[in-house]
């Protein structure tokens, strides 16, 4: 999948097998995607993995989003309670 022209004993890419999508690269695949179908596939896979990850309940941003929504709702409810207590 990754360029083979870099055989200088430097690790150019790694894949973490214990993750649904864990890849690290030491080059710029975005510069190669117009010429290399494998690099296009890499970005397609990255986008699909990101979509799936964002759906997970344990995803940090989904947790933060839910907590923020809950906090905003509680603040609105609190403001409404304060208004109803001060209105004669």
Order of alpha helices (4+ residues) and beta strands (2+ residues): beta-beta-alpha-alpha-alpha
